[in-house]
Amino acid sequence: MAQTFFFLGKALQLLGLCTITYVVYLFFTDKGMEPLLYMSILGIVEFYLGTFFLSKTEK
């Protein structure tokens, strides 16, 4: 079970980083600020949820 949490945590962290990178890319386009805010929050939640799962694998 710990191995599942480990890989799930790493995948969520990577997904969060990709989401935030996409938000930075969209910042330099003609998007409004509201979608950037929501996507930033989503990326932060993904990253910290992954960190939470990784903390559950450490003993």
C-alpha positions in Angstrom: 0.0 0.0 0.0 2.9 2.3 0.8 4.2 1.9 -2.7 0.9 2.9 -4.2 0.8 6.1 -2.1 4.4 6.8 -3.1 3.7 6.7 -6.8 0.3 8.4 -6.5 2.0 11.2 -4.5 4.8 11.6 -7.1 2.3 11.6 -10.0 0.1 14.3 -8.2 3.2 16.4 -7.6 4.2 16.2 -11.2 0.7 17.0 -12.4 0.6 20.0 -10.0 3.9 21.3 -11.4 2.7 20.8 -15.0 -0.5 22.7 -14.2 1.4 25.6 -12.6 3.8 25.7 -15.6 0.8 25.9 -17.9 -0.6 28.8 -15.9 2.7 30.6 -16.3 2.5 30.0 -20.0 -1.1 31.3 -20.1 -0.2 34.4 -18.2 1.6 35.6 -21.3 -1.4 35.0 -23.6 -4.7 36.8 -23.8 -6.5 34.8 -21.1 -8.3 36.6 -18.3 -7.2 36.5 -14.7 -10.1 34.3 -13.4 -9.1 31.1 -15.2 -5.5 31.7 -14.1 -6.6 31.9 -10.5 -8.7 28.8 -10.7 -6.0 26.8 -12.4 -3.3 28.0 -10.0 -5.5 26.9 -7.1 -5.9 23.5 -8.8 -2.2 23.1 -9.3 -1.4 24.0 -5.7 -4.0 21.5 -4.4 -2.6 18.8 -6.7 0.9 19.4 -5.6 0.2 19.5 -1.8 -2.1 16.5 -2.1 0.8 14.6 -3.6 3.1 15.8 -0.8 0.5 14.6 1.7 0.5 11.1 0.1 4.3 11.1 0.1 4.4 11.9 3.8 2.2 8.9 4.5 4.9 6.6 3.0 7.7 7.8 5.3 8.1 6.0 8.6 
